[in-house]
Amino acid sequence: MSLRLRAVALAVLVATPLACQRTPPQARQPYNVLFVSLDTVRQDVLGTYGHRPRFAPDASTSPALDRLAREGVRMADAYSSSSWTLPSHLSMFTGMAPLAHGVESESGVLDPAIATMAEILADHGYRTAGIYSAPFLDPHWGFGRGFATYTAVYGGEANAAAEHVAALRRASEEAAAAADWTRYDDAKRRQAEAERALNDRSQTVVTSAEVAAAAVAELDALAREGRPWFLFAHFFDAHCDYVPPPPWNRRFDPDYGGTFDGKNCMGGPAVGTPDPNEPGALLRTIGERDLQHAYALYEGEVGWVDDHLGTILRALDRTGMAATTLVVVVSDHGEEFFEHAGLGHRRTLYEEVVRIPMVLRLPGVLPAGATVDGPVSLTDLLPTVLEILGLPPAPTVDGAASFLAALRKGRVDRPLLLRTVMMFGGEVRVDAGAPVALRQVVVQDGFRQGPIKILRRRSWPQFQAGLATDVAAILGREAAAQYARETVRWIDLARAPDEPLAGYSADFDEPAARAALAAFRREYDTVLARRAAEHRTSTLPRNVRSRLESLGYIERGGGPAFPEPDLVLPPPGGSAPADVTDTR
């Protein structure tokens, strides 16, 4: 039996001695919070982290963020908790790792018992407002809780096109039910045309100007209110496709004369073909110069977003609230450019997709121009924000830790967890019989302690119910055998900062690696004990499903139904390092 899978799917700041200039305020002088999420921005694309564009070395991709870092604190080793938007943003808002909050696929929703940053601040009298620009931040998953206003600004035209596709799909289903095949054929033809138009519009729409305008309007209104506030703004445009508006489309590669235009960047024959041996991986076909241009277009997207971040920061200055506002700017994950056999994200936990920017500024409280070394996670943001504001810690974030105290010594020293879950559609034949639909579940856990990074991977197929007894037995044995196998590997990032695959080892005889694996197991058990008591699922709203389909995140029409996979795996590495096996 063989399984055939198809993917559905400016100068560096110098560290300075740190000392908070005064202790965080108590309730008598509350500070505001401006929290900005830069979707899909890897750390090393930014000027403040030392990046110089290959074809425009005198330009910075991020002058606004560079300025913010000069006036605040830059976390040098910041990590996301996952490599895609949904679980990472929930970690930002709850202080819980994906393993704990449990929303690891599109079907999960946040347990109402878990408080979000907006809910906590609203309970303490803050005026709350949120602005988001991507479907994975829809209120469906729990993001809207605690916000007085939570506004989507990701393109009215694309939303209307998504609704049109959904209506045509319903029309084709109704025609099929009535056996009206003429009407069915017409509806399917128009649906295919509408889907192509929606896909093009969804991938190329830019929304940063809308996000900035909405945020500036909120700041003007908040300045008039005179009460403490929390404003969240999310920028999506650095995400694939790489189609920045002029002049950003040529700013970082002005002399390019090739044909790569940044569209369909997640695949297609011009970029790569699916690797039959690794779900989600690509066999690269794009040439080196075109790949360099793809990265330059990505730099342009980042520059475009940063320009609008600057618009918001200038509005904060203009309203006179900058001195009393904690500004936090982070990303939810990075982006790969064939460092590890792919383009995009939500496939691996390598550095390019989990290492992120994290910059905080609060004049008079946080030191200016400081750099803090050592791993810190998105999960640490909520407890840090609450401590800076002088508010009590949230009861649900006892697994995370505020890094405010670390500012005094310039280094964070704590372990962190990473996790991503993927599911790929495919099919299998048993003894030349009819094809059986399957869903391949891939779970990856990561751990970082000091320079040691460990990755654990398990993958297994799921099959639909109702199969013939003999077929179900064969497939069940294969699924169980695959589930039982895992890959556990480690690397020393101090010795191999580029994280080459050859630098990973499944041999844990080295004392530092052995100690890190033991710490991984302890941390995994500790966080797992905090996992949401009830795994909640919910059907996606039609408009959200249509937008996710248009972006290529989920299969059109939903595809076959499968049971919810059990993602609560045993701790990594078996009972001892001797049990670790590399099956790849």
C-alpha positions in Angstrom: 0.0 0.0 0.0 1.2 3.5 -0.8 -0.1 6.8 0.3 -0.4 9.5 -2.3 -0.7 12.9 -0.7 -1.4 16.3 -2.2 -1.0 19.5 -0.4 -4.3 21.3 0.1 -2.7 23.5 1.4 19.5 50.0 10.1 22.3 49.6 12.1 21.9 46.9 14.7 21.1 48.2 18.1 23.9 47.7 20.6 22.9 46.1 23.9 23.1 48.6 26.7 22.9 48.2 30.4 19.2 48.1 31.3 17.4 49.7 34.1 13.7 50.6 34.2 13.6 54.3 34.9 10.7 54.0 37.2 8.4 51.3 38.4 5.2 50.6 36.5 2.2 52.8 37.5 -0.6 51.7 39.6 -4.3 52.5 39.0 -3.9 56.2 39.7 -2.0 56.9 36.5 -3.0 54.1 34.0 -1.2 53.8 30.7 -2.8 53.1 27.3 -1.8 50.2 25.2 -1.3 50.2 21.4 -0.8 46.6 20.3 0.2 46.1 16.6 0.5 42.7 14.9 2.5 42.5 11.7 1.3 39.3 9.9 4.0 37.2 8.2 7.0 39.3 9.1 10.2 37.4 9.9 12.7 38.9 12.2 15.6 39.1 9.8 13.8 41.1 7.1 13.8 44.2 9.4 16.4 47.0 9.6 16.3 47.1 13.3 17.4 43.5 13.4 20.4 44.3 11.0 18.9 43.6 7.6 20.2 45.3 4.5 18.3 44.6 1.3 20.5 42.8 -1.3 19.7 45.2 -4.1 19.2 48.4 -2.1 21.6 48.1 0.8 21.3 51.8 1.7 17.5 51.5 2.4 15.7 50.1 5.4 12.7 48.0 5.0 11.4 49.3 8.4 12.2 52.9 9.3 9.1 53.3 11.5 9.9 50.2 13.5 13.6 51.1 13.6 12.7 54.4 15.2 10.4 52.7 17.7 13.2 50.3 18.7 15.6 53.3 19.2 13.1 54.7 21.6 12.2 51.4 23.3 13.3 47.8 23.9 14.0 45.3 21.2 13.7 41.6 22.1 16.6 39.9 20.2 15.4 36.3 20.5 11.6 36.6 20.2 9.6 33.6 19.0 6.1 32.9 17.9 4.3 30.0 19.5 3.4 28.5 16.1 4.1 29.1 12.4 0.6 30.3 11.4 -1.9 33.0 12.3 -4.7 31.5 14.3 -2.9 29.7 17.2 -0.2 32.4 17.3 -2.7 35.3 17.8 -4.6 33.4 20.4 -1.3 32.9 22.2 -0.7 36.7 22.1 -4.1 37.4 23.5 -4.3 34.7 26.2 -0.7 34.1 27.3 -1.2 30.4 26.6 0.7 28.1 24.2 -1.3 26.4 21.5 -0.9 23.1 23.4 -2.7 24.8 26.3 -5.4 26.9 24.6 -6.1 24.0 22.2 -7.1 25.9 19.0 -4.8 24.2 16.6 -6.9 23.9 13.5 -9.7 25.8 11.8 -12.3 23.7 13.6 -11.3 24.8 17.1 -12.7 27.8 19.0 -11.4 29.4 22.2 -12.9 28.1 25.5 -15.0 31.0 27.0 -13.4 30.3 30.3 -10.1 31.5 29.0 -9.8 35.3 29.4 -8.3 37.4 26.6 -6.2 40.6 26.8 -9.1 42.7 25.7 -11.4 41.1 28.3 -9.0 41.6 31.1 -8.3 45.2 30.2 -12.0 46.0 29.7 -12.7 44.6 33.2 -10.2 47.1 34.5 -12.0 50.0 32.9 -10.1 50.3 29.6 -11.9 51.3 26.4 -11.1 48.6 23.9 -11.1 48.6 20.1 -9.7 46.1 17.5 -9.0 46.4 13.8 -8.1 43.2 11.8 -7.4 42.5 8.2 -7.5 38.7 7.7 -10.2 36.0 8.1 -8.2 34.0 10.7 -8.8 36.8 13.2 -12.6 36.6 12.8 -14.7 36.8 16.0 -15.7 33.2 15.3 -12.6 31.9 17.1 -13.0 34.2 20.1 -10.9 37.2 19.0 -13.7 39.7 19.4 -14.3 39.0 23.1 -13.7 42.0 25.3 -13.6 44.6 22.5 -16.2 47.3 22.5 -15.6 47.5 18.7 -13.9 44.9 16.6 -13.7 45.8 12.9 -12.7 43.9 9.8 -11.1 46.0 7.1 -9.9 43.3 4.7 -11.6 44.5 1.5 -15.3 44.9 0.7 -14.8 43.8 -2.9 -13.2 40.5 -1.8 -16.0 39.9 0.8 -18.7 40.5 -1.9 -16.8 38.2 -4.3 -16.7 35.5 -1.6 -20.4 35.8 -1.0 -21.0 35.5 -4.8 -19.0 32.3 -4.9 -20.9 30.8 -2.0 -24.2 31.7 -3.7 -23.2 30.0 -6.9 -22.1 26.9 -5.0 -25.5 26.7 -3.4 -27.2 27.1 -6.8 -25.2 24.2 -8.2 -26.1 22.0 -5.2 -29.8 22.9 -5.6 -29.7 22.2 -9.3 -28.0 18.8 -8.7 -30.7 17.9 -6.1 -33.4 18.7 -8.7 -31.5 16.8 -11.4 -31.6 19.9 -13.5 -28.3 19.3 -15.2 -28.5 22.2 -17.6 -28.8 24.7 -14.7 -26.2 22.7 -12.8 -23.6 23.0 -15.6 -24.2 26.7 -16.0 -23.9 27.3 -12.2 -20.7 25.2 -12.0 -19.2 27.2 -15.0 -20.0 30.5 -13.3 -18.8 29.3 -10.0 -15.4 28.3 -11.4 -15.1 31.8 -13.0 -16.1 33.5 -9.8 -13.6 31.4 -7.8 -10.7 32.4 -10.1 -11.7 36.0 -9.8 -12.0 35.7 -6.0 -8.6 33.9 -5.6 -6.9 36.7 -7.6 -8.6 39.4 -5.7 -8.0 37.8 -2.3 -4.3 37.3 -2.9 -3.6 40.7 -4.4 -5.8 43.0 -2.3 -3.9 45.5 0.0 -5.4 46.8 3.2 -2.7 48.6 5.2 -4.1 52.0 4.3 -7.5 51.0 5.6 -6.0 49.6 8.8 -4.0 52.8 9.4 -7.0 55.0 8.7 -9.2 53.1 11.0 -6.5 53.1 13.7 -6.0 56.9 13.4 -9.7 57.5 13.6 -9.8 55.4 16.8 -6.9 57.3 18.3 -8.6 60.6 17.6 -11.8 59.4 19.3 -9.9 57.9 22.2 -8.0 61.1 22.8 -11.3 62.9 23.3 -12.6 60.3 25.8 -9.9 60.8 28.4 -10.0 57.2 29.8 -7.3 54.5 29.4 -7.6 52.5 26.3 -6.4 49.3 24.5 -6.2 49.5 20.7 -5.3 46.4 18.6 -4.3 46.8 14.9 -3.5 43.9 12.6 -1.6 44.3 9.3 -1.9 41.5 6.8 -0.3 42.8 3.6 3.2 41.2 4.1 1.4 37.9 3.5 1.7 36.1 0.2 1.0 37.1 -2.6 4.0 39.4 -2.8 2.4 42.3 -4.7 3.3 45.6 -2.9 1.9 48.8 -4.5 4.2 51.2 -6.3 6.8 52.3 -5.5 7.3 49.4 -3.1 7.1 46.9 -5.9 10.5 48.1 -7.2 12.1 49.8 -4.3 14.3 46.9 -3.2 15.1 45.4 -6.6 14.8 48.3 -9.1 16.8 46.6 -11.9 15.0 43.3 -12.1 14.2 42.3 -15.6 12.6 38.9 -15.2 9.0 37.7 -15.2 8.3 36.7 -11.6 5.5 39.0 -10.4 4.9 37.7 -6.9 1.5 36.1 -7.6 0.7 32.5 -6.8 3.7 32.5 -4.6 2.7 29.5 -2.6 3.1 27.1 -5.5 2.6 26.6 -9.2 5.1 25.2 -11.7 7.1 28.5 -11.8 7.9 28.2 -8.1 7.9 24.5 -7.2 6.1 21.2 -7.6 4.7 19.1 -4.7 7.2 16.7 -3.1 5.6 13.3 -3.2 7.5 12.2 -0.1 6.7 15.2 2.2 3.3 16.7 2.5 3.4 20.5 2.0 7.0 20.5 0.8 8.0 21.7 -2.7 10.6 20.6 -5.1 12.0 23.9 -6.1 11.8 25.1 -9.7 12.1 28.8 -9.3 15.6 30.1 -10.3 17.9 31.9 -7.9 17.5 35.4 -9.4 13.7 35.0 -9.5 13.8 33.8 -5.9 15.9 36.9 -4.9 13.2 39.0 -6.6 10.5 37.2 -4.7 12.3 38.2 -1.5 12.7 41.8 -2.7 8.9 41.9 -3.3 8.4 40.6 0.2 10.7 43.3 1.5 8.5 45.7 -0.4 5.4 44.4 1.3 7.1 44.8 4.7 8.2 48.3 3.8 4.6 49.2 2.7 3.3 47.9 6.0 5.9 49.7 8.0 5.1 52.9 6.3 1.5 52.6 7.6 2.8 51.6 11.1 4.5 55.0 10.9 1.2 56.7 10.1 -0.3 55.3 13.4 2.8 56.2 15.4 2.7 59.8 14.1 -1.0 60.0 15.0 -0.1 58.9 18.5 2.4 61.7 18.7 0.0 64.2 17.3 -2.7 63.4 19.8 -0.2 63.9 22.7 -0.7 60.4 24.0 2.7 58.9 23.1 4.2 59.6 26.5 1.4 57.7 28.2 1.1 54.8 25.8 2.7 51.4 25.9 3.4 50.4 22.3 3.9 46.7 21.5 4.8 45.6 17.9 5.1 41.9 17.1 4.6 39.5 14.3 2.6 36.2 14.4 5.1 34.2 12.4 7.7 34.5 9.7 8.0 33.3 6.1 10.2 30.7 4.3 12.0 31.3 1.0 13.3 27.8 0.4 15.6 27.6 3.4 13.9 24.3 4.1 12.2 23.1 1.0 9.3 25.5 0.9 7.9 28.9 0.4 5.5 30.4 2.9 4.6 29.2 6.4 2.4 26.8 8.4 4.5 23.8 7.5 7.6 23.7 9.7 9.0 25.2 13.0 12.4 26.3 11.6 13.8 29.7 12.5 12.6 31.6 9.5 9.0 30.9 10.3 9.0 31.2 14.1 11.6 33.8 14.9 9.8 37.2 15.0 10.2 40.9 15.8 9.1 42.1 19.2 9.5 45.8 20.2 8.1 47.6 23.2 8.1 51.3 24.0 6.9 53.2 27.1 8.8 56.5 27.7 10.1 56.8 31.2 9.4 53.2 32.1 11.1 51.1 29.5 14.7 51.9 28.6 15.4 53.5 25.3 17.6 51.8 22.7 17.9 48.6 24.7 18.3 45.1 23.4 17.4 42.0 25.5 18.9 38.7 24.6 17.5 35.2 25.3 14.4 33.4 24.1 11.0 35.0 24.8 7.6 34.0 23.4 4.4 35.5 22.3 2.8 33.8 25.4 4.9 36.1 27.6 3.3 39.3 26.2 0.1 39.3 28.2 1.7 38.8 31.7 4.3 41.5 30.7 1.7 44.0 29.6 -0.3 43.4 32.8 2.8 43.9 35.0 3.8 47.1 33.2 0.3 48.4 33.7 0.4 47.5 37.4 -2.5 45.1 37.0 -2.8 41.7 38.7 -1.7 38.7 36.7 -4.4 36.7 34.8 -5.2 33.4 36.4 -5.0 31.5 33.1 -1.4 32.4 32.2 0.6 30.8 35.0 2.6 29.0 32.4 3.9 32.2 30.8 6.1 34.7 32.5 6.5 38.5 32.4 9.9 39.5 31.1 9.8 43.0 32.6 12.3 42.0 35.3 14.7 40.7 32.6 15.0 44.3 31.3 17.2 45.1 34.3 19.8 42.5 33.4 19.4 42.5 29.6 18.7 38.8 29.2 15.8 36.4 29.4 16.6 32.9 30.5 13.7 30.5 30.2 12.5 27.6 27.9 9.8 28.0 25.4 7.5 25.7 23.4 6.6 25.8 19.7 3.8 23.8 18.0 2.0 23.6 14.7 -0.6 21.2 13.3 -1.3 20.6 9.6 -3.7 18.4 7.8 -3.4 17.4 4.1 -6.0 15.7 1.9 -5.2 12.7 -0.2 -6.3 9.2 -1.1 -5.2 5.6 -0.9 -6.0 2.4 -2.7 -6.1 -1.0 -1.1 -5.4 -4.0 -3.3 -6.3 -2.0 -6.5 -9.8 -1.2 -5.0 -11.6 2.1 -5.2 -9.7 5.1 -3.8 -10.4 5.9 -0.2 -10.2 9.5 0.9 -7.7 10.2 3.7 -6.5 13.2 5.8 -2.9 13.1 6.8 -2.4 14.8 10.2 1.1 16.2 10.9 1.9 17.5 14.4 5.2 19.2 15.2 6.3 20.3 18.6 9.4 22.4 19.2 11.4 23.4 22.3 14.1 26.0 22.8 16.4 26.1 25.9 19.5 28.3 25.6 21.1 27.4 22.2 19.5 24.0 22.0 16.5 23.5 19.8 14.5 20.3 19.6 11.9 19.3 17.1 9.4 16.4 17.4 7.2 15.3 14.6 4.4 12.7 14.3 2.2 12.0 11.3 -0.7 9.6 10.7 -3.6 9.2 8.3 -7.3 9.4 9.2 -10.0 7.7 7.2 -13.7 8.1 7.0 -16.2 5.9 8.8 -18.3 3.3 7.0 -15.5 1.5 5.1 -15.7 -2.2 4.4 -14.5 -4.2 7.4 -11.5 -5.7 5.7 -10.4 -2.3 4.2 -10.9 -0.6 7.6 -8.8 -3.2 9.3 -5.9 -2.8 6.9 -6.0 1.0 7.0 -6.5 1.0 10.8 -3.3 -1.0 11.3 -1.3 1.3 9.0 -2.7 4.4 10.8 -1.7 3.0 14.2 1.7 2.1 13.0 2.3 5.6 11.6 0.9 7.2 14.8 3.3 5.2 17.0 6.4 6.5 15.1 8.0 9.9 15.8 11.0 11.9 14.8 12.9 13.8 17.6 16.0 15.8 16.5 18.1 18.5 18.0 20.5 21.3 16.9 22.8 23.8 18.7 21.8 27.1 17.1 25.0 28.7 18.5 27.0 26.3 16.4 24.7 26.2 13.4 22.7 29.5 13.3 21.5 28.8 9.7 19.8 25.6 10.9 20.9 23.3 8.1 19.1 19.9 8.1 22.4 18.2 8.3 23.1 20.0 11.6 20.2 18.2 13.3 20.9 15.0 15.2 18.7 12.2 16.6 21.6 11.2 19.0 21.0 12.6 22.4 24.2 11.4 24.0 25.6 15.0 24.3 24.8 16.2 27.8 23.4 19.5 26.8 21.0 17.9 24.3 20.0 15.2 26.8 19.3 17.8 29.5 17.2 19.8 27.0 15.2 16.8 26.1 14.4 16.1 29.7 13.4 19.8 30.1 11.2 19.5 27.0 9.4 16.6 28.5 8.8 18.4 31.8 7.6 21.6 30.1 5.3 19.6 27.8 3.7 17.8 30.7 3.3 21.1 32.6 1.7 23.0 29.7 -0.4 20.0 28.8 -1.9 20.0 32.3 -3.3 23.5 31.6 -4.9 22.5 28.3 -8.4 23.8 28.0 -10.6 21.3 29.8 -13.0 21.0 26.9 -11.9 20.9 23.2 -14.5 23.1 21.6 -15.3 22.9 17.9 -17.6 24.9 15.7 -18.6 25.0 12.0 -17.1 27.8 10.1 -19.4 30.7 9.2 -20.1 30.7 5.4 -18.4 34.1 4.8 -15.3 33.0 6.7 -15.1 29.7 4.9 -15.3 31.4 1.5 -12.5 33.8 2.4 -10.3 30.9 3.6 -11.0 28.9 0.5 -10.1 31.9 -1.7 -6.7 32.2 0.1 -6.1 28.5 -0.4 -6.1 27.6 3.3 -8.9 25.1 3.1 -10.3 22.9 0.4 -13.2 24.3 -1.6 -16.6 22.9 -0.7 -15.3 21.4 2.5 -14.3 18.0 1.1 -14.9 14.7 2.9 -15.7 14.9 6.6 -13.2 13.3 9.0 -13.3 12.9 12.8 -11.5 15.5 15.0 -8.0 14.1 15.5 -6.6 13.6 19.0 -3.7 16.0 19.1 -2.8 15.3 22.7 0.4 13.3 22.1 2.7 11.7 24.7 5.7 13.8 25.8 8.4 13.7 23.2 11.2 11.2 23.1 9.6 8.2 24.9 10.6 7.4 28.4 14.3 8.2 27.9 16.6 9.4 25.1 17.4 5.8 24.2 13.8 5.5 23.0 14.2 8.3 20.5 14.3 7.0 16.9 14.6 9.0 13.6 12.2 7.3 11.1 12.9 9.7 8.3 
